[in-house]
């Protein structure tokens, strides 16, 4: 009705970007769960800068943010195809043990992968 993308859809865009980014890093969700681990979103935020409109093409840039003992953040930028910066988002992923559903430490191999990605020169872009 307002001729702009519904505000909550930006979190869906973040999820699509996050899954593609993890895949690009070689981290498959199925392997994580097979090892008894999972993660859940503990926090999400969106800062809207300019509206996306119906049928706009856009890119999502994803990068690793802060890495803690049992959580890490991803930072996202949503840019329209013409370059207009539309939104910044952050999600905090909390590593959990699937059997107890309680927070657990990030496994060392995952931590190394995240740290390597964080040290990369730029965010990865997802279309």
MOPAC internal coordinates of N, CA, C and O (Angstrom, degrees):
PM7 1SCF
backbone

  N    0.0000 0     0.00 0     0.00 0    0    0    0
  C    1.4466 1     0.00 0     0.00 0    1    0    0
  C    1.5267 1   111.94 1     0.00 0    2    1    0
  O    1.2310 1   120.52 1   143.41 1    3    2    1
  N    1.3333 1   116.62 1   -36.59 1    3    2    1
  C    1.4569 1   119.66 1  -176.75 1    5    3    2
  C    1.5273 1   112.38 1   -90.01 1    6    5    3
  O    1.2310 1   120.41 1  -178.81 1    7    6    5
  N    1.3234 1   116.83 1     1.19 1    7    6    5
  C    1.4577 1   121.83 1   179.72 1    9    7    6
  C    1.5322 1   113.02 1    64.25 1   10    9    7
  O    1.2310 1   120.87 1  -154.18 1   11   10    9
  N    1.3281 1   115.95 1    25.82 1   11   10    9
  C    1.4642 1   120.83 1   173.64 1   13   11   10
  C    1.5264 1   108.23 1  -133.10 1   14   13   11
  O    1.2310 1   120.68 1   -21.63 1   15   14   13
  N    1.3269 1   116.30 1   158.37 1   15   14   13
  C    1.4591 1   121.29 1   177.94 1   17   15   14
  C    1.5249 1   108.98 1   -64.75 1   18   17   15
  O    1.2310 1   120.88 1   -45.18 1   19   18   17
  N    1.3160 1   115.93 1   134.82 1   19   18   17
  C    1.4617 1   122.64 1   178.10 1   21   19   18
  C    1.5301 1   109.44 1   -56.35 1   22   21   19
  O    1.2310 1   120.11 1   -46.43 1   23   22   21
  N    1.3179 1   117.39 1   133.57 1   23   22   21
  C    1.4594 1   122.67 1  -170.26 1   25   23   22
  C    1.5373 1   113.41 1   -56.55 1   26   25   23
  O    1.2310 1   119.38 1   141.06 1   27   26   25
  N    1.3245 1   118.78 1   -38.94 1   27   26   25
  C    1.4611 1   121.48 1  -177.21 1   29   27   26
  C    1.5304 1   112.55 1   -70.42 1   30   29   27
  O    1.2310 1   120.00 1   160.21 1   31   30   29
  N    1.3190 1   117.61 1   -19.79 1   31   30   29
  C    1.4654 1   120.21 1   179.18 1   33   31   30
  C    1.5229 1   112.16 1   -62.91 1   34   33   31
  O    1.2310 1   120.04 1   155.27 1   35   34   33
  N    1.3239 1   117.53 1   -24.73 1   35   34   33
  C    1.4561 1   119.75 1   179.13 1   37   35   34
  C    1.5283 1   111.27 1   -60.59 1   38   37   35
  O    1.2310 1   120.27 1   146.13 1   39   38   37
  N    1.3329 1   117.09 1   -33.87 1   39   38   37
  C    1.4627 1   119.95 1   177.29 1   41   39   38
  C    1.5299 1   111.19 1   -69.94 1   42   41   39
  O    1.2310 1   120.27 1   147.83 1   43   42   41
  N    1.3041 1   117.09 1   -32.17 1   43   42   41
  C    1.4620 1   120.89 1   173.03 1   45   43   42
  C    1.5296 1   109.68 1   -65.50 1   46   45   43
  O    1.2310 1   120.26 1   138.17 1   47   46   45
  N    1.3292 1   117.11 1   -41.83 1   47   46   45
  C    1.4617 1   120.74 1   177.01 1   49   47   46
  C    1.5337 1   110.12 1   -60.76 1   50   49   47
  O    1.2310 1   120.66 1   140.26 1   51   50   49
  N    1.3409 1   116.34 1   -39.74 1   51   50   49
  C    1.4627 1   120.15 1   177.83 1   53   51   50
  C    1.5214 1   110.01 1   -61.70 1   54   53   51
  O    1.2310 1   120.21 1   138.45 1   55   54   53
  N    1.3251 1   117.20 1   -41.55 1   55   54   53
  C    1.4626 1   120.32 1   179.71 1   57   55   54
  C    1.5217 1   111.44 1   -63.50 1   58   57   55
  O    1.2310 1   120.36 1   135.94 1   59   58   57
  N    1.3095 1   116.92 1   -44.06 1   59   58   57
  C    1.4691 1   120.44 1   177.73 1   61   59   58
  C    1.5283 1   109.61 1   -60.43 1   62   61   59
  O    1.2310 1   120.45 1   135.36 1   63   62   61
  N    1.3172 1   116.74 1   -44.64 1   63   62   61
  C    1.4629 1   120.76 1   178.23 1   65   63   62
  C    1.5179 1   112.21 1   -63.44 1   66   65   63
  O    1.2310 1   120.81 1   138.18 1   67   66   65
  N    1.3271 1   116.05 1   -41.82 1   67   66   65
  C    1.4683 1   121.39 1  -178.96 1   69   67   66
  C    1.5278 1   111.13 1   -63.42 1   70   69   67
  O    1.2310 1   119.88 1   133.90 1   71   70   69
  N    1.3248 1   117.83 1   -46.10 1   71   70   69
  C    1.4643 1   121.40 1  -179.60 1   73   71   70
  C    1.5298 1   110.00 1   -62.87 1   74   73   71
  O    1.2310 1   119.99 1   135.67 1   75   74   73
  N    1.3221 1   117.62 1   -44.33 1   75   74   73
  C    1.4704 1   120.79 1   179.13 1   77   75   74
  C    1.5296 1   110.79 1   -64.77 1   78   77   75
  O    1.2310 1   120.73 1   140.19 1   79   78   77
  N    1.3236 1   116.21 1   -39.81 1   79   78   77
  C    1.4673 1   120.98 1   179.89 1   81   79   78
  C    1.5243 1   110.37 1   -64.63 1   82   81   79
  O    1.2310 1   120.27 1   133.72 1   83   82   81
  N    1.3373 1   117.10 1   -46.28 1   83   82   81
  C    1.4601 1   120.29 1   178.53 1   85   83   82
  C    1.5302 1   110.93 1   -60.57 1   86   85   83
  O    1.2310 1   120.73 1   137.36 1   87   86   85
  N    1.3183 1   116.20 1   -42.64 1   87   86   85
  C    1.4668 1   120.82 1   177.58 1   89   87   86
  C    1.5254 1   109.97 1   -60.69 1   90   89   87
  O    1.2310 1   120.56 1   136.90 1   91   90   89
  N    1.3295 1   116.53 1   -43.10 1   91   90   89
  C    1.4554 1   121.67 1   179.40 1   93   91   90
  C    1.5317 1   111.46 1   -62.24 1   94   93   91
  O    1.2310 1   120.53 1   148.97 1   95   94   93
  N    1.3344 1   116.59 1   -31.03 1   95   94   93
  C    1.4617 1   121.36 1   177.29 1   97   95   94
  C    1.5307 1   112.27 1   -80.65 1   98   97   95
  O    1.2310 1   120.65 1   175.30 1   99   98   97
  N    1.3352 1   116.37 1    -4.70 1   99   98   97
  C    1.4556 1   120.76 1  -178.53 1  101   99   98
  C    1.5108 1   113.28 1    84.93 1  102  101   99
  O    1.2310 1   120.31 1  -165.02 1  103  102  101
  N    1.3209 1   117.01 1    14.98 1  103  102  101
  C    1.4669 1   121.89 1  -179.56 1  105  103  102
  C    1.5197 1   108.57 1  -100.49 1  106  105  103
  O    1.2310 1   120.99 1   -70.24 1  107  106  105
  N    1.3222 1   115.72 1   109.76 1  107  106  105
  C    1.4549 1   120.38 1  -179.28 1  109  107  106
  C    1.5212 1   110.02 1   -99.98 1  110  109  107
  O    1.2310 1   121.23 1   -49.60 1  111  110  109
  N    1.3048 1   115.26 1   130.40 1  111  110  109
  C    1.4593 1   120.82 1  -178.74 1  113  111  110
  C    1.5242 1   111.21 1   -58.15 1  114  113  111
  O    1.2310 1   120.27 1   140.72 1  115  114  113
  N    1.3266 1   117.09 1   -39.28 1  115  114  113
  C    1.4691 1   121.01 1  -179.11 1  117  115  114
  C    1.5327 1   111.84 1   -61.77 1  118  117  115
  O    1.2310 1   120.16 1   144.29 1  119  118  117
  N    1.3291 1   117.30 1   -35.71 1  119  118  117
  C    1.4724 1   120.45 1   177.96 1  121  119  118
  C    1.5212 1   110.65 1   -70.00 1  122  121  119
  O    1.2310 1   120.65 1   141.98 1  123  122  121
  N    1.3273 1   116.36 1   -38.02 1  123  122  121
  C    1.4563 1   120.65 1   179.59 1  125  123  122
  C    1.5293 1   110.29 1   -62.61 1  126  125  123
  O    1.2310 1   120.89 1   131.51 1  127  126  125
  N    1.3316 1   115.90 1   -48.49 1  127  126  125
  C    1.4630 1   119.40 1  -177.83 1  129  127  126
  C    1.5284 1   111.00 1   -68.87 1  130  129  127
  O    1.2310 1   119.94 1   147.99 1  131  130  129
  N    1.3343 1   117.72 1   -32.01 1  131  130  129
  C    1.4619 1   120.70 1   177.33 1  133  131  130
  C    1.5249 1   111.28 1   -63.90 1  134  133  131
  O    1.2310 1   120.42 1   154.33 1  135  134  133
  N    1.3212 1   116.79 1   -25.67 1  135  134  133
  C    1.4618 1   121.95 1   178.31 1  137  135  134
  C    1.5286 1   112.16 1   -92.07 1  138  137  135
  O    1.2310 1   120.24 1  -167.60 1  139  138  137
  N    1.3362 1   117.16 1    12.40 1  139  138  137
  C    1.4577 1   120.76 1   176.13 1  141  139  138
  C    1.5105 1   114.83 1    81.57 1  142  141  139
  O    1.2310 1   120.35 1  -166.81 1  143  142  141
  N    1.3294 1   116.93 1    13.19 1  143  142  141
  C    1.4588 1   121.07 1  -178.56 1  145  143  142
  C    1.5199 1   110.73 1  -115.81 1  146  145  143
  O    1.2310 1   121.47 1   -18.81 1  147  146  145
  N    1.2892 1   114.80 1   161.19 1  147  146  145
  C    1.4603 1   121.50 1   176.78 1  149  147  146
  C    1.5227 1   106.31 1  -157.72 1  150  149  147
  O    1.2310 1   120.32 1    -5.01 1  151  150  149
  N    1.2989 1   117.00 1   174.99 1  151  150  149
  C    1.4530 1   119.49 1   169.17 1  153  151  150
  C    1.5152 1   108.42 1  -141.70 1  154  153  151
  O    1.2310 1   121.81 1   -25.37 1  155  154  153
  N    1.2884 1   114.14 1   154.63 1  155  154  153
  C    1.4532 1   121.23 1   178.02 1  157  155  154
  C    1.5224 1   107.86 1  -129.91 1  158  157  155
  O    1.2310 1   120.55 1   -19.04 1  159  158  157
  N    1.3008 1   116.55 1   160.96 1  159  158  157
  C    1.4532 1   120.50 1   178.60 1  161  159  158
  C    1.5255 1   108.38 1   -86.19 1  162  161  159
  O    1.2310 1   121.12 1   -60.06 1  163  162  161
  N    1.3139 1   115.46 1   119.94 1  163  162  161
  C    1.4609 1   120.93 1  -179.87 1  165  163  162
  C    1.5112 1   112.66 1   -94.24 1  166  165  163
  O    1.2310 1   120.67 1   161.37 1  167  166  165
  N    1.3272 1   116.33 1   -18.63 1  167  166  165
  C    1.4719 1   120.65 1  -178.08 1  169  167  166
  C    1.5216 1   108.17 1  -162.13 1  170  169  167
  O    1.2310 1   120.71 1   -34.60 1  171  170  169
  N    1.3135 1   116.25 1   145.40 1  171  170  169
  C    1.4651 1   121.38 1   175.76 1  173  171  170
  C    1.5194 1   108.43 1  -146.44 1  174  173  171
  O    1.2310 1   120.92 1   -39.33 1  175  174  173
  N    1.3148 1   115.84 1   140.67 1  175  174  173
  C    1.4645 1   119.39 1   176.83 1  177  175  174
  C    1.5236 1   109.53 1  -143.02 1  178  177  175
  O    1.2310 1   121.50 1   -29.40 1  179  178  177
  N    1.3146 1   114.74 1   150.60 1  179  178  177
  C    1.4628 1   122.00 1   178.58 1  181  179  178
  C    1.5168 1   108.06 1  -134.26 1  182  181  179
  O    1.2310 1   120.86 1   -48.09 1  183  182  181
  N    1.3127 1   115.96 1   131.91 1  183  182  181
  C    1.4642 1   121.90 1   172.89 1  185  183  182
  C    1.5334 1   106.04 1  -114.90 1  186  185  183
  O    1.2310 1   121.62 1   -69.70 1  187  186  185
  N    1.3228 1   114.50 1   110.30 1  187  186  185
  C    1.4668 1   120.48 1  -176.92 1  189  187  186
  C    1.5242 1   109.26 1   -83.84 1  190  189  187
  O    1.2310 1   120.65 1   -49.10 1  191  190  189
  N    1.3306 1   116.37 1   130.90 1  191  190  189
  C    1.4655 1   121.08 1  -177.60 1  193  191  190
  C    1.5282 1   112.54 1  -114.31 1  194  193  191
  O    1.2310 1   120.55 1   143.28 1  195  194  193
  N    1.3210 1   116.56 1   -36.72 1  195  194  193
  C    1.4671 1   122.33 1   178.40 1  197  195  194
  C    1.5256 1   106.71 1  -156.10 1  198  197  195
  O    1.2310 1   120.13 1   -31.63 1  199  198  197
  N    1.3174 1   117.35 1   148.37 1  199  198  197
  C    1.4648 1   118.61 1  -174.86 1  201  199  198
  C    1.5289 1   113.56 1   -77.56 1  202  201  199
  O    1.2310 1   121.92 1   -37.15 1  203  202  201
  N    1.3273 1   113.92 1   142.85 1  203  202  201
  C    1.4500 1   120.35 1   162.96 1  205  203  202
  C    1.5221 1   106.11 1   -88.76 1  206  205  203
  O    1.2310 1   120.52 1   -34.00 1  207  206  205
  N    1.3037 1   116.61 1   146.00 1  207  206  205
  C    1.4587 1   121.01 1   179.66 1  209  207  206
  C    1.5183 1   109.77 1  -117.54 1  210  209  207
  O    1.2310 1   120.96 1   -15.95 1  211  210  209
  N    1.3137 1   115.77 1   164.05 1  211  210  209
  C    1.4599 1   120.98 1  -179.63 1  213  211  210
  C    1.5178 1   110.26 1   -50.05 1  214  213  211
  O    1.2310 1   120.75 1   -49.01 1  215  214  213
  N    1.3152 1   116.17 1   130.99 1  215  214  213
  C    1.4580 1   125.20 1   175.81 1  217  215  214
  C    1.5268 1   114.18 1    72.70 1  218  217  215
  O    1.2310 1   119.37 1  -171.27 1  219  218  217
  N    1.3420 1   118.81 1     8.73 1  219  218  217
  C    1.4629 1   119.91 1   172.69 1  221  219  218
  C    1.5230 1   108.99 1   -66.95 1  222  221  219
  O    1.2310 1   120.75 1   -40.50 1  223  222  221
  N    1.3127 1   116.17 1   139.50 1  223  222  221
  C    1.4561 1   120.41 1   170.37 1  225  223  222
  C    1.5143 1   107.36 1   -88.98 1  226  225  223
  O    1.2310 1   120.85 1   -36.01 1  227  226  225
  N    1.3343 1   115.98 1   143.99 1  227  226  225
  C    1.4604 1   118.97 1  -177.81 1  229  227  226
  C    1.5162 1   110.48 1  -151.55 1  230  229  227
  O    1.2310 1   121.17 1   -17.53 1  231  230  229
  N    1.3205 1   115.37 1   162.47 1  231  230  229
  C    1.4566 1   123.73 1   177.17 1  233  231  230
  C    1.5194 1   108.69 1  -116.52 1  234  233  231
  O    1.2310 1   121.01 1   -29.76 1  235  234  233
  N    1.3266 1   115.68 1   150.24 1  235  234  233
  C    1.4583 1   122.04 1   173.76 1  237  235  234
  C    1.5224 1   107.11 1  -118.78 1  238  237  235
  O    1.2310 1   120.61 1   -56.10 1  239  238  237
  N    1.3061 1   116.43 1   123.90 1  239  238  237
  C    1.4604 1   121.30 1   174.71 1  241  239  238
  C    1.5243 1   106.70 1  -102.23 1  242  241  239
  O    1.2310 1   120.84 1   -45.07 1  243  242  241
  N    1.3191 1   115.99 1   134.93 1  243  242  241
  C    1.4596 1   122.10 1  -176.91 1  245  243  242
  C    1.5181 1   108.81 1  -126.97 1  246  245  243
  O    1.2310 1   121.20 1   -41.22 1  247  246  245
  N    1.3232 1   115.30 1   138.78 1  247  246  245
  C    1.4646 1   119.80 1   173.42 1  249  247  246
  C    1.5213 1   109.36 1  -146.96 1  250  249  247
  O    1.2310 1   121.32 1   -21.56 1  251  250  249
  N    1.3146 1   115.07 1   158.44 1  251  250  249
  C    1.4534 1   121.18 1   178.17 1  253  251  250
  C    1.5262 1   108.64 1   -78.41 1  254  253  251
  O    1.2310 1   121.10 1   -44.29 1  255  254  253
  N    1.3168 1   115.51 1   135.71 1  255  254  253
  C    1.4578 1   121.69 1   175.69 1  257  255  254
  C    1.5211 1   109.93 1  -102.38 1  258  257  255
  O    1.2310 1   120.91 1    45.46 1  259  258  257
  N    1.3178 1   115.86 1  -134.54 1  259  258  257
  C    1.4625 1   121.99 1  -177.72 1  261  259  258
  C    1.5355 1   111.42 1   -68.52 1  262  261  259
  O    1.2310 1   121.07 1   -42.28 1  263  262  261
  N    1.3253 1   115.56 1   137.72 1  263  262  261
  C    1.4623 1   122.10 1   176.79 1  265  263  262
  C    1.5258 1   107.08 1  -115.08 1  266  265  263
  O    1.2310 1   121.02 1   -56.26 1  267  266  265
  N    1.3231 1   115.66 1   123.74 1  267  266  265
  C    1.4712 1   121.10 1   179.56 1  269  267  266
  C    1.5222 1   109.33 1  -114.52 1  270  269  267
  O    1.2310 1   120.11 1    16.37 1  271  270  269
  N    1.3408 1   117.40 1  -163.63 1  271  270  269
  C    1.4708 1   120.81 1  -177.98 1  273  271  270
  C    1.5233 1   112.34 1   -67.58 1  274  273  271
  O    1.2310 1   120.19 1   131.98 1  275  274  273
  N    1.3338 1   117.24 1   -48.02 1  275  274  273
  C    1.4632 1   120.27 1  -176.54 1  277  275  274
  C    1.5295 1   112.10 1  -124.76 1  278  277  275
  O    1.2310 1   120.35 1  -167.69 1  279  278  277
  N    1.3118 1   116.94 1    12.31 1  279  278  277
  C    1.4694 1   119.44 1   179.75 1  281  279  278
  C    1.5213 1   110.29 1  -148.58 1  282  281  279
  O    1.2310 1   121.74 1   -18.47 1  283  282  281
  N    1.3127 1   114.27 1   161.53 1  283  282  281
  C    1.4560 1   121.21 1   174.21 1  285  283  282
  C    1.5178 1   107.79 1  -150.61 1  286  285  283
  O    1.2310 1   121.14 1   -19.65 1  287  286  285
  N    1.3094 1   115.43 1   160.35 1  287  286  285
  C    1.4640 1   118.65 1   179.31 1  289  287  286
  C    1.5199 1   110.56 1  -114.42 1  290  289  287
  O    1.2310 1   122.02 1   -26.94 1  291  290  289
  N    1.3223 1   113.73 1   153.06 1  291  290  289
  C    1.4509 1   122.07 1   168.20 1  293  291  290
  C    1.5171 1   106.67 1  -115.90 1  294  293  291
  O    1.2310 1   121.04 1   -37.74 1  295  294  293
  N    1.3145 1   115.62 1   142.26 1  295  294  293
  C    1.4572 1   122.54 1   176.15 1  297  295  294
  C    1.5177 1   107.70 1  -115.86 1  298  297  295
  O    1.2310 1   120.90 1   -42.32 1  299  298  297
  N    1.3205 1   115.89 1   137.68 1  299  298  297
  C    1.4561 1   122.01 1  -174.35 1  301  299  298
  C    1.5277 1   109.74 1  -127.44 1  302  301  299
  O    1.2310 1   120.99 1   -31.69 1  303  302  301
  N    1.3139 1   115.72 1   148.31 1  303  302  301
  C    1.4614 1   122.34 1   170.52 1  305  303  302
  C    1.5211 1   107.12 1  -128.87 1  306  305  303
  O    1.2310 1   120.82 1   -48.64 1  307  306  305
  N    1.3083 1   116.05 1   131.36 1  307  306  305
  C    1.4689 1   121.78 1   177.08 1  309  307  306
  C    1.5187 1   107.04 1  -108.84 1  310  309  307
  O    1.2310 1   120.81 1   -59.19 1  311  310  309
  N    1.3271 1   116.06 1   120.81 1  311  310  309
  C    1.4591 1   122.30 1  -179.84 1  313  311  310
  C    1.5152 1   109.24 1  -125.66 1  314  313  311
  O    1.2310 1   121.03 1   -47.89 1  315  314  313
  N    1.3267 1   115.64 1   132.11 1  315  314  313
  C    1.4579 1   119.86 1   174.11 1  317  315  314
  C    1.5230 1   108.77 1   -63.72 1  318  317  315
  O    1.2310 1   120.28 1   -23.56 1  319  318  317
  N    1.3187 1   117.06 1   156.44 1  319  318  317
  C    1.4671 1   121.66 1  -177.10 1  321  319  318
  C    1.5251 1   112.39 1   -58.33 1  322  321  319
  O    1.2310 1   120.08 1   154.34 1  323  322  321
  N    1.3302 1   117.46 1   -25.66 1  323  322  321
  C    1.4700 1   119.93 1   178.71 1  325  323  322
  C    1.5293 1   112.08 1   -83.49 1  326  325  323
  O    1.2310 1   120.23 1  -176.85 1  327  326  325
  N    1.3524 1   117.16 1     3.15 1  327  326  325
  C    1.4581 1   121.38 1   175.96 1  329  327  326
  C    1.5190 1   115.15 1    99.76 1  330  329  327
  O    1.2310 1   119.38 1   170.64 1  331  330  329
  N    1.3286 1   118.78 1    -9.36 1  331  330  329
  C    1.4591 1   120.80 1  -179.70 1  333  331  330
  C    1.5317 1   109.66 1   -66.40 1  334  333  331
  O    1.2310 1   120.76 1   -53.94 1  335  334  333
  N    1.3180 1   116.15 1   126.06 1  335  334  333
  C    1.4708 1   121.63 1   179.41 1  337  335  334
  C    1.5224 1   108.40 1   -78.95 1  338  337  335
  O    1.2310 1   120.21 1   -58.94 1  339  338  337
  N    1.3335 1   117.21 1   121.06 1  339  338  337
  C    1.4649 1   121.35 1  -172.28 1  341  339  338
  C    1.5262 1   114.42 1  -106.83 1  342  341  339
  O    1.2310 1   119.34 1   147.88 1  343  342  341
  N    1.3195 1   118.87 1   -32.12 1  343  342  341
  C    1.4655 1   118.91 1  -177.20 1  345  343  342
  C    1.5245 1   111.30 1  -162.23 1  346  345  343
  O    1.2310 1   121.42 1   -28.67 1  347  346  345
  N    1.3319 1   114.90 1   151.33 1  347  346  345
  C    1.4556 1   123.81 1   169.27 1  349  347  346
  C    1.5213 1   106.64 1  -117.03 1  350  349  347
  O    1.2310 1   120.55 1   -41.73 1  351  350  349
  N    1.3211 1   116.56 1   138.27 1  351  350  349
  C    1.4614 1   120.44 1   179.79 1  353  351  350
  C    1.5178 1   109.00 1  -136.21 1  354  353  351
  O    1.2310 1   121.42 1   -23.76 1  355  354  353
  N    1.3233 1   114.88 1   156.24 1  355  354  353
  C    1.4562 1   122.13 1   174.01 1  357  355  354
  C    1.5180 1   108.08 1  -139.85 1  358  357  355
  O    1.2310 1   120.84 1   -41.82 1  359  358  357
  N    1.3364 1   116.00 1   138.18 1  359  358  357
  C    1.4603 1   120.27 1   169.98 1  361  359  358
  C    1.5173 1   107.57 1  -127.98 1  362  361  359
  O    1.2310 1   120.98 1   -32.88 1  363  362  361
  N    1.3235 1   115.72 1   147.12 1  363  362  361
  C    1.4591 1   121.89 1   174.62 1  365  363  362
  C    1.5188 1   107.32 1  -112.86 1  366  365  363
  O    1.2310 1   121.26 1   -60.18 1  367  366  365
  N    1.3280 1   115.19 1   119.82 1  367  366  365
  C    1.4573 1   122.38 1   179.16 1  369  367  366
  C    1.5190 1   108.09 1   -95.27 1  370  369  367
  O    1.2310 1   120.55 1   -48.62 1  371  370  369
  N    1.3320 1   116.56 1   131.38 1  371  370  369
  C    1.4597 1   121.85 1   178.03 1  373  371  370
  C    1.5207 1   108.58 1  -111.17 1  374  373  371
  O    1.2310 1   120.72 1   -57.55 1  375  374  373
  N    1.3268 1   116.22 1   122.45 1  375  374  373
  C    1.4684 1   122.01 1   178.96 1  377  375  374
  C    1.5236 1   108.39 1   -73.00 1  378  377  375
  O    1.2310 1   121.17 1   -48.28 1  379  378  377
  N    1.3375 1   115.38 1   131.72 1  379  378  377
  C    1.4649 1   119.12 1   178.86 1  381  379  378
  C    1.5245 1   110.88 1  -130.24 1  382  381  379
  O    1.2310 1   121.64 1   -28.39 1  383  382  381
  N    1.3127 1   114.47 1   151.61 1  383  382  381
  C    1.4578 1   123.03 1   172.70 1  385  383  382
  C    1.5242 1   106.36 1   -83.29 1  386  385  383
  O    1.2310 1   119.96 1   -57.33 1  387  386  385
  N    1.3236 1   117.68 1   122.67 1  387  386  385
  C    1.4707 1   120.69 1  -175.81 1  389  387  386
  C    1.5243 1   113.19 1   -65.26 1  390  389  387
  O    1.2310 1   119.75 1   153.39 1  391  390  389
  N    1.3150 1   118.09 1   -26.61 1  391  390  389
  C    1.4696 1   119.29 1  -178.36 1  393  391  390
  C    1.5272 1   112.41 1   -78.50 1  394  393  391
  O    1.2310 1   120.19 1   148.42 1  395  394  393
  N    1.3312 1   117.24 1   -31.58 1  395  394  393
  C    1.4724 1   120.29 1  -178.15 1  397  395  394
  C    1.5252 1   112.50 1  -106.54 1  398  397  395
  O    1.2310 1   121.05 1   162.65 1  399  398  397
  N    1.3383 1   115.60 1   -17.35 1  399  398  397
  C    1.4740 1   122.16 1  -174.59 1  401  399  398
  C    1.5210 1   112.27 1    59.01 1  402  401  399
  O    1.2310 1   120.95 1  -150.35 1  403  402  401
  N    1.3216 1   115.79 1    29.65 1  403  402  401
  C    1.4605 1   122.12 1   177.76 1  405  403  402
  C    1.5274 1   109.58 1  -112.08 1  406  405  403
  O    1.2310 1   121.38 1   -25.74 1  407  406  405
  N    1.3209 1   114.97 1   154.26 1  407  406  405
  C    1.4611 1   120.10 1   178.45 1  409  407  406
  C    1.5273 1   109.77 1   -59.83 1  410  409  407
  O    1.2310 1   121.39 1   -36.15 1  411  410  409
  N    1.3226 1   114.94 1   143.85 1  411  410  409
  C    1.4597 1   121.08 1   178.26 1  413  411  410
  C    1.5266 1   108.42 1  -142.61 1  414  413  411
  O    1.2310 1   120.69 1   -17.67 1  415  414  413
  N    1.3066 1   116.29 1   162.33 1  415  414  413
  C    1.4681 1   120.40 1  -179.56 1  417  415  414
  C    1.5286 1   111.14 1   -62.68 1  418  417  415
  O    1.2310 1   121.31 1   -32.25 1  419  418  417
  N    1.3074 1   115.10 1   147.75 1  419  418  417
  C    1.4630 1   121.03 1   174.03 1  421  419  418
  C    1.5347 1   107.32 1   -68.88 1  422  421  419
  O    1.2310 1   119.70 1   -51.89 1  423  422  421
  N    1.3296 1   118.18 1   128.11 1  423  422  421
  C    1.4712 1   119.94 1   178.22 1  425  423  422
  C    1.5331 1   110.89 1   -59.70 1  426  425  423
  O    1.2310 1   120.88 1   -31.69 1  427  426  425
  N    1.3236 1   115.92 1   148.31 1  427  426  425
  C    1.4648 1   120.84 1  -175.03 1  429  427  426
  C    1.5259 1   113.00 1   -58.76 1  430  429  427
  O    1.2310 1   119.39 1   141.31 1  431  430  429
  N    1.3230 1   118.76 1   -38.69 1  431  430  429
  C    1.4651 1   119.68 1  -179.55 1  433  431  430
  C    1.5262 1   111.12 1   -65.83 1  434  433  431
  O    1.2310 1   120.27 1   139.92 1  435  434  433
  N    1.3212 1   117.08 1   -40.08 1  435  434  433
  C    1.4649 1   120.68 1   176.55 1  437  435  434
  C    1.5219 1   110.21 1   -66.73 1  438  437  435
  O    1.2310 1   120.30 1   137.50 1  439  438  437
  N    1.3253 1   117.04 1   -42.50 1  439  438  437
  C    1.4721 1   121.04 1   178.78 1  441  439  438
  C    1.5317 1   110.38 1   -58.85 1  442  441  439
  O    1.2310 1   120.30 1   135.06 1  443  442  441
  N    1.3351 1   117.03 1   -44.94 1  443  442  441
  C    1.4728 1   120.38 1   179.14 1  445  443  442
  C    1.5244 1   111.32 1   -60.94 1  446  445  443
  O    1.2310 1   120.75 1   136.59 1  447  446  445
  N    1.3371 1   116.16 1   -43.41 1  447  446  445
  C    1.4628 1   120.05 1   179.39 1  449  447  446
  C    1.5219 1   110.56 1   -62.28 1  450  449  447
  O    1.2310 1   120.19 1   135.06 1  451  450  449
  N    1.3264 1   117.24 1   -44.94 1  451  450  449
  C    1.4646 1   121.34 1   179.53 1  453  451  450
  C    1.5274 1   111.13 1   -64.37 1  454  453  451
  O    1.2310 1   120.28 1   137.88 1  455  454  453
  N    1.3281 1   117.07 1   -42.12 1  455  454  453
  C    1.4691 1   120.18 1   179.78 1  457  455  454
  C    1.5234 1   111.54 1   -65.39 1  458  457  455
  O    1.2310 1   120.41 1   140.45 1  459  458  457
  N    1.3354 1   116.82 1   -39.55 1  459  458  457
  C    1.4661 1   120.41 1   177.13 1  461  459  458
  C    1.5263 1   110.03 1   -62.94 1  462  461  459
  O    1.2310 1   120.70 1   135.78 1  463  462  461
  N    1.3397 1   116.27 1   -44.22 1  463  462  461
  C    1.4698 1   120.30 1   179.31 1  465  463  462
  C    1.5251 1   110.78 1   -64.51 1  466  465  463
  O    1.2310 1   120.50 1   141.48 1  467  466  465
  N    1.3253 1   116.65 1   -38.52 1  467  466  465
  C    1.4676 1   120.34 1  -179.70 1  469  467  466
  C    1.5226 1   110.89 1   -63.66 1  470  469  467
  O    1.2310 1   120.71 1   144.24 1  471  470  469
  N    1.3207 1   116.26 1   -35.76 1  471  470  469
  C    1.4640 1   120.81 1  -179.04 1  473  471  470
  C    1.5188 1   113.33 1   -80.09 1  474  473  471
  O    1.2310 1   120.18 1   173.80 1  475  474  473
  N    1.3435 1   117.25 1    -6.20 1  475  474  473
  C    1.4662 1   120.91 1   178.45 1  477  475  474
  C    1.5336 1   109.07 1   -63.20 1  478  477  475
  O    1.2310 1   119.88 1   -28.86 1  479  478  477
  N    1.3247 1   117.84 1   151.14 1  479  478  477
  C    1.4567 1   121.03 1  -174.37 1  481  479  478
  C    1.5243 1   116.10 1   -64.33 1  482  481  479
  O    1.2310 1   119.63 1   154.18 1  483  482  481
  N    1.3429 1   118.32 1   -25.82 1  483  482  481
  C    1.4675 1   118.17 1  -177.71 1  485  483  482
  C    1.5212 1   110.86 1  -151.57 1  486  485  483
  O    1.2310 1   121.73 1   -11.85 1  487  486  485
  N    1.3211 1   114.28 1   168.15 1  487  486  485
  C    1.4677 1   120.71 1   177.98 1  489  487  486
  C    1.5133 1   109.73 1   -71.36 1  490  489  487
  O    1.2310 1   120.73 1   -25.59 1  491  490  489
  N    1.3221 1   116.21 1   154.41 1  491  490  489
  C    1.4596 1   120.72 1   174.23 1  493  491  490
  C    1.5163 1   108.70 1   -88.80 1  494  493  491
  O    1.2310 1   121.28 1   -36.52 1  495  494  493
  N    1.2933 1   115.16 1   143.48 1  495  494  493
  C    1.4746 1   120.82 1  -177.62 1  497  495  494
  C    1.5078 1   110.04 1  -103.90 1  498  497  495
  O    1.2310 1   121.40 1   -43.51 1  499  498  497
  N    1.3150 1   114.92 1   136.49 1  499  498  497
  C    1.4616 1   122.10 1   178.75 1  501  499  498
  C    1.5183 1   108.15 1  -121.17 1  502  501  499
  O    1.2310 1   120.26 1   -45.83 1  503  502  501
  N    1.3141 1   117.11 1   134.17 1  503  502  501
  C    1.4658 1   120.65 1   176.31 1  505  503  502
  C    1.4761 1   109.82 1  -110.08 1  506  505  503
  O    1.2310 1   120.10 1   180.00 1  507  506  505

